[in-house]
Amino acid sequence: MNKPSLATLAVAAAWSSLAAAQAQLDRVTIVGGRPATLPLEIPTTTESIDAAQIARSINATDSEDALKYFPSLNVRKRYIGDHDHAVLASRASGTGNSARSLVYADGILLSNLLGNGATFTPRWGLVTPEEIDRVDVLYGPFSAAYPGNSVGAVVDYVTRMPRAFEAHVKLQGYSQRYKQYATHDRFGGQSGSAALGSGEGGLSWWFNVSRLDSEGQPITFANRRVAQGTVGNSGVPVTGAVADRNPSVQDWWILGDGGRSHTVQDHAKLKLAYDITPTLRASYTLGYWRNDTEREGRSYLRDAGGNVVTTGTVNIDGRDYVLVPGDFASSKARLDHVAQGLSLKSQTRAEWDWEAAASVYDYRRDDVHNSATGLTDMQGTGWNTLALKGIWRPVGTMHTVEAGVQRDAFKLRSQATSGRSWLQSLWMQDAWHLSPDWRAVFGARVEQWEARSPVATQAERRENWFSPKLAISHALDEAWLLKASLGRAVRAPTVVELYQTASAGTQGDPSLRPETSWTGELTAERSLGMGLLRTTFFAERTEDALYAQTDVTVVPFVTRVQNVDAIRTRGLELALQWPQAIVRGLDLNASLTFADSRIVRNDKFPASVGHWQPRVPRWRATGLASYKVDDHWSASLGLRYSGKQYGTLDNSDPNGRTYTGVSSFLVADVRVVYRFDRQWSAAFGIDNFNNERYWAFHPYTQRTFNAELKFDL
């Protein structure tokens, strides 16, 4: 991975004159390619990976795969083409907290901030692996340019924009042999993509299309606790149920599987850029994503005649159980989403620059027909953003001032939940080079948040927040760099958390308070020639964290989204980036994260106090070794580890290796690439080579084989 933090050392080395140093204040993180939209000049933790590294070392079938080996990050991708549960987790946020991170593509918001949870994942499908030029990640809420959802991490996909004519075609196929409970089956699929692009004079363009056809393993399992059964023999005697224990270590029966997914996704994207003048560029992006998914379940139960049983009352081992329509429900989903982005950017690199950008994400069609629950129609849902930004580099000084105004608007429409929210923001940050060795960035963000429900009895919400930011760095010498960052982030309740009805799931609460987090980190970086060793201590305290929980202070108890008074996280992150390590051609990347994340106050559910925050493990680690044998062959080995974790606030689910549990895992991935010539290449890879069976409520994929053929002109 690239090393953005080395930019500071480059600046210090170029301090010979004021003019030279001023030039170095600009983003010098990436050489070549498109500039990042993230403020990588802030002296805080950033990580990057480029297209060449992805192609060489990652079996990328979806865009989120590019994040596999980033320190402390984890994407809950259940199967290839998973469009509705692939949540991004970060240092102090688990895979149930989708609203505590931000994902962009070329500055267009992909994060679905209409809700918080598994079904409100970033719209990963609007980016294909083949169009990625680079992925940049900013850890923590240390830039004033982003709202409080940046408390975990900000991810930006920088996609390709050609300078000359180019063409690309890629074909992939994949297969896994899946075994769990009484399900023994093979699932696989294929994908293809094609792209054309060119740049000539002041005009550049890019057009990309792709199709994914994937069959995913079951993601749900019908079940009954043994104690739920009524002793007797009135039900139909059946065989086939599998004995197991649930996350709370209670005996239960697994009756069948569900959620076998056949997903077909189509993607198309057009990007245009035109240099109106040598220093003024206009850019436009139009993205289309279509998803058709059919899901079904299969019962394990058989009667005395060998017939499949899916309804009625059944008898298992002397107890009667009633089957309900949801046990083996089927569903069909059709999604047509369109994203558009338009920007106008001044690039003089002189005293003044400015930028204006707008984006729209629209659910043109979004309906799910479930055989048990009926139709869910979200047509008309979406969000839009507008941002104006100015950059001032005062002549004769060593600082750069950035300021901007933003407006983000979100609209949710469905039969069960509707509402709107708005966030208007004013921000400013000032980057100073105080001396050849010292750098500081001061920032602040003022926000006004509004939320409104169509229900007349629910009052409109309006609140104002102030979030200061600070980051400083000090170069001890050519090898050592110290950094410190501190930031406040306010994460507003989402429309779903406020207004969701009980019939649609966990009930919302219109009076919810926003999450407020203070996050800090201290970092020491050691240069290893071309490499970097980073040690980061991080700490976070979040008040009024938003979780679904049971309020035991009222009678009867009420279960809904509520504020958890305080969660405290402290941890240490080690990250190594070492290109050309030990032997020529060998690149090493590794990370180790320890996080002690605990609930320290929760008056509504005291049993949770002192327990771990859900889905935030104490230990996480990644390792990626890539070796270029010669001009034709390269190979890589990747490792991903996550330690013990829990899915409940009171940690009452110690058995993670079962359906609805959250387990530890150690997964190995391998990849071999052969380049025939400058244009043709082929690759073969295996994800989960060791065939780990692991869970995050739903099961992850087991050993999966991947083959691809690629042509580049």
C-alpha positions in Angstrom: 0.0 0.0 0.0 1.1 3.6 -0.6 2.4 5.7 2.3 0.7 9.1 2.4 2.5 10.1 5.6 5.8 10.3 3.8 4.6 13.5 2.2 5.5 15.4 5.3 9.1 14.1 5.1 9.3 15.2 1.5 8.2 18.7 2.5 10.8 18.9 5.2 13.5 17.8 2.8 12.5 20.5 0.3 12.6 23.3 2.9 15.5 25.1 1.0 13.3 28.0 0.0 9.8 29.4 0.7 8.7 28.8 -2.8 9.8 25.2 -2.9 8.1 24.5 0.4 4.9 26.2 -0.7 4.8 23.9 -3.7 5.2 20.9 -1.4 2.1 21.9 0.6 0.0 20.5 -2.2 -0.9 16.9 -2.3 2.3 15.0 -3.0 1.0 11.7 -1.7 0.4 10.0 -5.1 2.8 10.4 -8.1 0.8 10.2 -11.3 -2.8 9.3 -11.7 -5.8 11.3 -10.6 -5.5 13.5 -7.4 -7.3 12.3 -4.3 -10.5 13.9 -3.1 -9.6 13.1 0.5 -7.5 15.7 2.4 -4.5 13.5 2.7 -2.3 16.5 3.7 -3.7 16.3 7.2 -1.0 14.7 9.5 -3.2 11.8 10.6 -3.5 8.1 9.7 -4.1 7.4 6.0 -3.7 4.3 3.9 -3.9 3.7 0.1 -3.8 1.0 -2.5 -3.6 1.3 -6.2 -4.9 -0.6 -9.2 -1.6 -2.4 -9.9 -1.5 -3.7 -6.3 -5.1 -4.9 -6.5 -4.5 -6.7 -9.8 -1.4 -8.4 -8.5 -2.5 -9.5 -5.0 -6.3 -9.5 -4.5 -9.0 -11.7 -6.0 -11.3 -8.8 -6.5 -14.9 -9.7 -7.5 -16.6 -6.7 -6.0 -15.2 -3.2 -5.3 -15.2 -3.7 -1.6 -12.6 -6.4 -2.0 -10.0 -3.7 -2.4 -10.3 -3.0 1.4 -9.5 -6.6 2.4 -6.1 -6.0 3.9 -6.4 -2.4 5.2 -5.5 -2.1 8.9 -8.5 -2.4 11.2 -11.1 -2.5 8.4 -13.5 -5.3 7.7 -16.3 -5.5 5.2 -19.1 -8.0 6.0 -19.4 -9.4 2.5 -21.3 -12.7 2.7 -21.1 -13.8 -0.9 -20.0 -12.5 -4.3 -22.5 -9.8 -5.3 -23.8 -9.2 -1.7 -25.7 -5.9 -2.2 -27.6 -5.5 1.1 -25.4 -6.6 4.0 -21.8 -5.6 3.2 -21.2 -3.2 6.1 -17.8 -1.6 6.6 -16.4 -1.9 10.1 -13.5 0.2 11.5 -11.4 0.5 14.7 -14.2 1.3 17.1 -17.3 0.4 15.0 -18.6 -3.0 14.2 -20.3 -4.5 11.2 -23.7 -3.4 12.5 -22.8 0.4 12.4 -23.0 1.3 8.7 -23.6 5.0 9.5 -20.3 5.4 11.3 -18.2 5.4 8.1 -18.3 7.2 4.7 -17.7 5.8 1.3 -17.3 7.9 -1.9 -16.4 7.3 -5.5 -14.7 10.3 -7.1 -16.4 12.5 -4.4 -19.9 11.0 -5.0 -21.5 9.7 -1.8 -22.1 5.9 -1.9 -22.8 5.5 1.8 -26.5 4.8 2.5 -27.1 7.1 5.4 -30.9 6.6 5.4 -30.4 4.0 8.1 -27.8 2.3 10.3 -27.4 -1.4 10.1 -26.9 -4.4 7.9 -29.4 -3.4 5.2 -28.0 0.1 4.8 -24.7 -0.7 3.2 -22.7 1.5 0.8 -23.7 1.2 -2.8 -20.6 -0.8 -3.7 -22.1 -1.8 -7.0 -21.7 1.7 -8.5 -18.0 0.9 -8.7 -16.4 -2.1 -10.5 -13.0 -3.5 -9.6 -11.8 -2.9 -13.1 -12.3 0.9 -13.1 -10.5 1.5 -9.8 -7.4 3.6 -10.1 -6.8 3.9 -6.4 -8.5 3.6 -3.0 -7.7 6.1 -0.3 -8.7 5.8 3.4 -8.7 8.4 6.1 -9.0 7.0 9.6 -11.1 9.0 12.1 -13.1 12.2 12.2 -10.0 14.5 11.9 -11.0 16.4 8.8 -13.5 19.3 9.1 -14.5 18.6 5.5 -16.7 15.6 6.5 -19.7 15.1 8.7 -19.8 13.1 11.9 -20.3 9.8 10.0 -16.6 10.0 9.4 -16.0 8.9 13.0 -14.8 5.5 11.8 -13.2 6.0 8.4 -13.6 7.8 5.1 -13.1 5.7 2.0 -12.7 7.2 -1.5 -12.6 5.2 -4.7 -10.6 7.2 -7.3 -11.6 5.7 -10.7 -9.8 5.7 -14.0 -9.7 8.7 -16.3 -7.5 8.0 -19.4 -5.0 10.3 -20.9 -4.9 8.4 -24.2 -7.0 5.7 -25.9 -7.3 2.5 -23.9 -9.6 -0.6 -23.9 -10.1 -3.3 -21.4 -12.0 -6.6 -21.2 -12.1 -9.0 -18.2 -13.8 -12.3 -17.7 -14.1 -14.1 -14.3 -15.5 -17.3 -13.0 -15.8 -18.6 -9.4 -17.0 -21.6 -7.5 -17.3 -22.8 -3.9 -18.2 -26.1 -2.4 -20.4 -25.2 0.6 -21.1 -27.5 3.5 -23.1 -26.4 6.6 -25.6 -28.4 8.6 -27.5 -30.5 6.0 -26.6 -28.2 3.1 -24.0 -29.7 0.8 -24.0 -27.9 -2.5 -21.9 -26.0 -5.0 -22.4 -22.3 -5.7 -20.6 -20.2 -8.3 -21.0 -17.7 -11.0 -19.3 -15.5 -13.6 -18.8 -11.9 -14.5 -17.6 -9.9 -17.5 -16.6 -6.3 -18.0 -15.5 -4.0 -20.9 -14.3 -0.5 -20.9 -13.2 2.1 -23.4 -11.7 5.5 -22.7 -9.5 8.2 -24.2 -8.1 11.6 -23.6 -7.2 14.1 -26.3 -6.7 17.8 -26.0 -9.0 19.1 -23.2 -11.5 16.3 -23.4 -11.3 12.9 -21.7 -13.9 10.2 -21.4 -14.5 6.7 -20.0 -17.3 4.2 -20.5 -17.5 1.0 -18.6 -20.1 -1.9 -18.6 -20.2 -5.1 -16.6 -22.5 -8.0 -15.7 -22.3 -10.2 -12.6 -24.2 -13.5 -12.4 -23.7 -15.1 -9.0 -25.2 -17.9 -6.9 -24.7 -17.4 -3.2 -24.8 -20.0 -0.5 -27.7 -20.0 2.1 -27.5 -17.0 4.4 -30.3 -18.0 6.8 -31.4 -21.1 8.6 -34.9 -21.9 9.9 -34.6 -23.0 13.5 -36.5 -23.8 16.7 -35.1 -24.0 20.3 -35.8 -27.4 21.7 -37.5 -25.8 24.7 -40.0 -24.1 22.3 -41.5 -27.5 21.4 -44.6 -28.9 23.1 -44.1 -32.4 24.5 -46.6 -34.6 22.6 -47.1 -36.4 19.3 -49.9 -34.5 17.5 -47.5 -33.2 14.8 -46.3 -35.0 11.7 -43.2 -37.1 12.6 -40.3 -35.8 10.6 -36.6 -36.5 10.2 -33.7 -34.4 8.9 -33.6 -31.7 11.6 -30.0 -31.0 12.6 -29.2 -30.7 16.3 -27.1 -27.6 17.2 -26.7 -24.9 19.9 -27.6 -21.3 19.4 -25.3 -18.3 20.3 -26.6 -18.4 23.9 -25.6 -22.1 24.1 -29.2 -23.3 24.1 -30.1 -26.5 22.3 -32.0 -25.9 19.0 -33.0 -27.6 15.8 -31.9 -26.4 12.4 -34.9 -27.1 10.1 -33.6 -26.0 6.7 -31.7 -23.3 4.9 -32.8 -20.0 3.3 -31.6 -17.1 1.3 -30.0 -19.1 -1.5 -29.4 -16.1 -3.7 -29.2 -15.9 -7.5 -28.0 -12.4 -8.2 -27.7 -10.7 -11.6 -26.1 -7.2 -11.5 -25.6 -4.9 -14.5 -23.5 -1.8 -14.2 -22.8 1.0 -16.7 -20.9 4.2 -16.2 -20.0 7.2 -18.3 -17.5 9.8 -17.2 -16.6 13.0 -19.0 -14.0 15.6 -18.2 -13.3 18.8 -20.1 -10.7 21.4 -19.5 -12.6 24.7 -20.1 -9.3 26.5 -19.6 -5.8 25.1 -18.6 -6.8 25.7 -15.0 -10.6 25.0 -14.9 -12.0 21.5 -15.4 -15.6 20.4 -15.6 -16.4 16.7 -14.8 -19.6 14.7 -15.1 -20.4 11.1 -14.0 -23.4 9.0 -14.8 -23.7 5.6 -13.2 -26.4 3.0 -13.5 -26.7 -0.2 -11.4 -29.4 -2.8 -11.8 -29.8 -5.8 -9.4 -32.1 -8.7 -9.8 -32.0 -11.2 -7.0 -34.1 -14.3 -6.3 -33.8 -16.0 -2.9 -35.3 -19.3 -1.8 -35.1 -21.8 1.0 -35.0 -25.5 1.3 -36.4 -27.6 4.1 -34.4 -30.4 5.7 -37.5 -32.0 7.0 -38.9 -35.2 5.5 -42.0 -37.2 6.5 -42.3 -41.0 6.7 -42.8 -41.2 2.9 -39.7 -39.1 2.2 -41.7 -36.0 1.2 -40.4 -32.5 1.9 -42.3 -30.8 4.7 -42.5 -27.0 4.8 -45.9 -26.3 6.6 -48.0 -27.4 9.5 -47.1 -28.9 12.8 -44.2 -31.3 12.9 -42.9 -33.6 15.6 -39.2 -33.8 16.2 -37.8 -36.2 18.9 -41.1 -36.2 20.8 -41.9 -32.5 20.7 -44.3 -30.6 18.4 -43.3 -27.4 16.5 -45.4 -25.2 14.3 -43.8 -24.1 11.0 -44.6 -20.6 9.8 -44.5 -19.1 6.3 -41.3 -17.2 7.0 -39.3 -20.4 7.7 -38.8 -21.2 4.0 -39.8 -17.9 2.4 -38.8 -17.0 -1.1 -38.3 -13.5 -2.4 -37.6 -11.5 -5.6 -35.9 -8.2 -5.7 -35.5 -5.7 -8.6 -33.4 -2.6 -8.0 -32.6 0.1 -10.6 -30.4 2.8 -9.1 -28.9 5.9 -10.9 -26.1 8.1 -9.6 -25.0 11.4 -11.1 -22.2 13.8 -10.2 -21.1 17.1 -11.6 -18.1 19.2 -10.5 -16.3 22.3 -11.6 -12.8 22.7 -10.2 -10.1 25.4 -10.4 -6.6 24.0 -10.5 -4.3 27.0 -10.6 -2.1 26.0 -7.7 -1.8 29.7 -7.1 -3.1 31.8 -4.3 -6.8 30.9 -4.8 -8.6 27.8 -6.0 -12.2 26.7 -5.7 -14.5 23.8 -6.4 -18.2 23.2 -6.8 -19.7 19.7 -6.8 -23.2 18.2 -6.7 -24.4 14.6 -6.8 -27.7 12.8 -6.8 -28.4 9.1 -5.9 -31.9 7.9 -7.0 -33.8 4.7 -6.4 -35.5 4.6 -9.8 -37.0 1.3 -8.8 -36.5 -0.7 -5.6 -39.0 -3.4 -4.8 -38.7 -6.7 -2.9 -41.5 -9.3 -3.0 -41.3 -11.7 -0.1 -43.7 -14.7 0.0 -44.2 -14.3 3.7 -44.2 -10.5 4.3 -45.4 -9.1 0.9 -44.1 -6.2 -1.1 -41.5 -3.6 0.1 -41.4 -0.7 -2.4 -38.7 2.1 -1.9 -39.1 3.8 -5.3 -38.3 7.5 -4.9 -35.8 7.0 -2.1 -32.4 8.6 -2.4 -30.1 11.4 -1.5 -28.3 14.5 -3.0 -25.3 16.5 -2.0 -24.0 20.0 -2.8 -20.6 21.3 -1.8 -18.7 24.6 -2.4 -15.1 24.8 -1.4 -12.4 27.4 -1.5 -8.6 27.2 -1.0 -6.5 30.1 -0.1 -2.7 30.0 -0.1 -1.6 33.4 1.3 1.5 34.7 -0.6 4.6 34.8 1.6 3.2 32.4 4.3 3.5 28.8 5.0 -0.1 27.8 5.4 -3.1 26.8 3.3 -6.7 27.7 4.3 -9.6 25.5 3.1 -13.3 26.4 3.7 -16.6 25.2 2.4 -20.3 24.9 2.7 -22.2 21.7 2.2 -25.8 20.4 2.1 -26.7 16.7 2.2 -30.4 15.7 1.9 -31.8 12.2 2.4 -35.3 11.0 1.5 -36.8 7.6 2.4 -40.0 6.3 1.0 -41.6 3.0 1.8 -44.9 1.6 3.0 -43.6 1.2 6.6 -41.1 4.0 7.0 -40.9 7.5 5.4 -39.1 10.6 6.3 -36.5 13.2 5.4 -33.3 14.7 6.9 -31.0 17.5 6.0 -27.5 18.5 7.1 -26.2 22.0 6.3 -22.6 22.5 7.2 -20.0 25.2 7.2 -16.4 24.2 7.7 -12.8 25.5 7.7 -9.4 24.1 8.3 -6.0 25.8 8.2 -2.8 23.8 7.5 0.4 25.4 8.8 4.1 24.5 8.3 5.4 26.1 11.4 9.0 25.1 10.7 10.9 22.5 8.7 10.0 19.9 11.4 6.5 21.0 12.6 3.2 21.0 10.9 -0.3 21.6 12.3 -3.9 21.6 10.9 -6.7 23.4 12.8 -10.2 22.9 11.8 -13.8 23.3 12.8 -17.2 22.3 11.5 -20.6 23.9 12.3 -23.7 21.9 11.3 -27.4 22.3 11.3 -29.4 19.1 11.2 -33.1 18.8 10.4 -35.4 15.8 10.3 -39.1 15.5 9.4 -41.7 12.8 9.3 -44.9 12.8 7.2 -46.8 11.8 10.4 -48.4 15.0 11.7 -48.0 14.0 15.4 -44.2 13.7 15.1 -42.6 17.1 15.6 -39.9 18.3 13.2 -36.3 18.1 14.6 -33.7 20.8 14.3 -30.4 21.0 16.1 -27.0 22.7 15.8 -23.5 21.2 16.4 -19.9 22.4 16.6 -17.0 20.0 16.0 -13.4 21.2 16.4 -10.5 19.3 14.8 -6.7 19.4 15.5 -3.8 17.5 14.0 -0.1 18.1 14.4 3.1 16.4 13.3 6.8 16.7 14.2 9.7 15.1 12.2 12.4 14.1 14.7 14.8 13.3 11.9 14.8 11.7 8.5 13.6 8.4 9.9 11.1 9.3 12.6 7.8 11.2 12.5 5.4 11.8 15.4 1.7 12.8 14.8 -1.2 13.6 17.1 -4.9 14.1 16.2 -8.1 15.0 18.0 -11.6 15.5 16.7 -15.2 15.7 17.7 -17.8 14.0 15.6 -21.6 14.2 15.8 -23.5 11.4 14.0 -27.1 12.3 13.5 -29.9 9.7 13.9 -31.0 8.4 10.6 -34.5 8.5 9.2 -35.0 4.8 9.9 -33.7 5.1 13.5 -36.2 8.0 14.0 -39.3 6.9 12.2 -39.3 3.2 11.5 -42.5 1.5 12.5 -42.7 -1.7 14.6 -44.2 -3.6 11.6 -41.0 -2.9 9.6 -38.6 -4.3 12.2 -37.0 -2.6 15.3 -39.1 0.4 16.1 -37.6 3.9 15.8 -37.8 6.7 18.3 -38.3 10.3 17.0 -36.7 11.7 20.2 -33.3 10.0 19.8 -30.3 12.1 20.6 -27.3 12.1 18.1 -24.2 10.2 18.8 -21.3 12.4 20.0 -17.7 11.1 19.8 -14.4 12.4 20.8 -11.6 10.6 19.0 -7.9 10.9 19.3 -4.8 9.2 18.1 -1.0 9.3 18.7 1.3 8.0 16.0 5.0 7.2 15.6 6.2 6.4 12.1 9.6 4.9 11.3 10.9 5.1 7.7 12.3 1.9 6.4 13.8 3.3 3.2 11.0 2.6 0.7 8.9 1.2 3.6 7.1 2.4 6.7 6.4 1.1 10.2 3.6 2.8 12.0 2.5 2.6 15.6 -0.8 4.3 16.5 -2.5 4.5 19.9 -6.2 5.5 19.5 -8.9 6.3 21.9 -12.6 7.1 21.5 -15.5 8.0 23.8 -18.9 7.9 22.3 -21.9 9.2 24.2 -25.5 8.4 23.3 -24.5 5.6 20.9 -27.4 4.4 18.9 -28.3 0.7 19.3 -31.4 -1.5 19.3 -31.8 -2.7 22.9 -34.3 -3.4 25.6 -35.3 -0.7 28.0 -35.7 -2.5 31.3 -36.6 0.6 33.3 -40.2 0.6 32.0 -42.9 -2.0 32.4 -43.5 -3.7 30.1 -40.0 -3.7 28.7 -39.6 -1.9 25.4 -37.2 -3.0 22.6 -36.3 -0.4 20.0 -33.4 1.8 18.9 -32.2 3.7 21.9 -29.2 5.8 23.2 -26.5 3.9 25.0 -25.1 6.4 27.4 -21.3 5.9 26.9 -18.9 3.5 25.1 -15.2 3.8 25.6 -12.6 2.4 23.2 -8.8 2.3 23.6 -6.4 0.5 21.3 -3.2 0.1 19.5 -2.6 -0.4 15.8 0.6 -1.5 14.1 1.0 -1.3 10.4 3.9 -2.3 8.2 4.4 -1.3 4.5 7.6 -2.7 3.1 8.0 -2.8 -0.7 11.1 -4.7 -2.0 11.3 -6.3 1.5 14.2 -8.8 2.2 14.5 -9.9 -1.4 14.0 -8.0 -4.7 10.4 -8.3 -5.9 8.8 -9.1 -2.5 6.3 -6.6 -1.1 5.0 -7.0 2.5 2.0 -5.4 4.1 0.9 -6.3 7.6 -1.2 -4.9 10.5 -2.1 -5.8 14.0 -4.9 -4.1 16.0 -5.8 -4.4 19.6 -9.0 -2.7 20.8 -10.6 -2.7 24.2 -14.1 -1.3 23.4 -16.5 -1.4 26.4 -19.9 -0.1 27.4 -19.2 2.1 30.4 -22.7 3.4 31.1 -26.2 2.3 29.9 -28.9 3.2 32.4 -31.7 1.7 30.3 -29.9 -1.7 30.1 -27.5 -2.0 33.1 -26.7 -5.6 32.3 -24.6 -4.4 29.4 -22.3 -2.2 31.4 -18.7 -3.5 31.4 -19.2 -5.7 28.4 -17.6 -5.5 24.9 -19.2 -3.3 22.2 -20.9 -5.6 19.8 -18.8 -6.8 16.8 -15.6 -5.0 17.8 -13.1 -7.8 18.5 -10.1 -7.3 20.7 -7.6 -8.5 18.2 -7.5 -8.1 14.4 -4.6 -8.7 12.0 -3.9 -8.7 8.3 -0.9 -9.8 6.2 -0.3 -9.6 2.5 2.9 -10.8 0.8 3.2 -10.3 -2.9 6.2 -11.6 -4.9 7.0 -10.7 -8.5 9.0 -13.7 -9.8 9.8 -12.2 -13.2 8.1 -10.2 -15.9 5.5 -12.9 -16.4 4.8 -14.5 -13.0 3.6 -13.0 -9.7 2.1 -14.6 -6.6 0.6 -13.4 -3.4 -0.5 -14.8 0.0 -3.0 -12.9 2.2 -4.1 -13.5 5.8 -7.1 -12.0 7.6 -7.7 -12.6 11.3 -10.4 -11.4 13.7 -10.6 -12.5 17.3 -13.5 -13.3 19.5 -16.5 -10.9 19.4 -20.1 -10.7 20.5 -23.3 -9.7 18.7 -25.3 -8.5 21.8 -24.8 -5.6 24.2 -24.7 -7.8 27.3 -22.4 -10.4 25.5 -25.0 -13.1 26.2 -24.0 -14.9 22.9 -20.7 -16.6 23.6 -21.1 -19.3 21.0 -20.1 -17.5 17.8 -19.8 -20.6 15.5 -23.5 -21.0 14.7 -26.2 -19.2 12.9 -26.8 -15.7 14.3 -23.5 -15.9 16.1 -20.4 -13.7 15.5 -17.2 -15.7 15.4 -13.5 -15.3 15.2 -11.8 -16.3 12.0 -8.4 -16.8 10.3 -8.7 -16.8 6.5 -5.9 -17.3 4.0 -6.2 -16.1 0.4 -3.8 -17.0 -2.5 -3.4 -15.5 -6.0 -1.2 -16.3 -9.0 -1.0 -14.0 -12.0 0.6 -14.8 -15.4 1.2 -12.1 -17.9 1.5 -13.5 -21.4 2.5 -10.2 -22.9 1.8 -6.5 -22.5 -1.9 -7.0 -23.4 -3.0 -10.4 -22.1 -2.9 -11.8 -18.6 -4.6 -14.6 -16.6 -5.0 -15.2 -12.9 -6.0 -18.0 -10.6 -6.9 -17.5 -6.9 -8.4 -19.2 -3.9 -10.2 -17.2 -1.2 -10.5 -18.8 2.2 -7.9 -21.4 1.1 -8.1 -23.0 4.6 -11.9 -23.4 4.3 -12.7 -21.5 7.5 -16.4 -21.7 8.6 -17.1 -18.3 10.2 -20.1 -16.1 10.9 -21.3 -12.6 11.4 -24.9 -13.5 12.1 -25.0 -15.0 8.6 -22.3 -17.3 7.3 -19.4 -16.1 5.1 -18.3 -18.0 2.0 -16.2 -21.1 2.3 -13.3 -22.0 0.0 -13.9 -20.2 -3.3 -11.9 -20.7 -6.5 -11.5 -17.8 -8.8 -10.2 -17.7 -12.4 -9.9 -14.6 -14.7 -8.7 -13.6 -18.1 -7.9 -10.0 -19.0 -7.1 -8.0 -22.1 -5.6 -4.4 -21.9 -5.0 -2.2 -24.9 
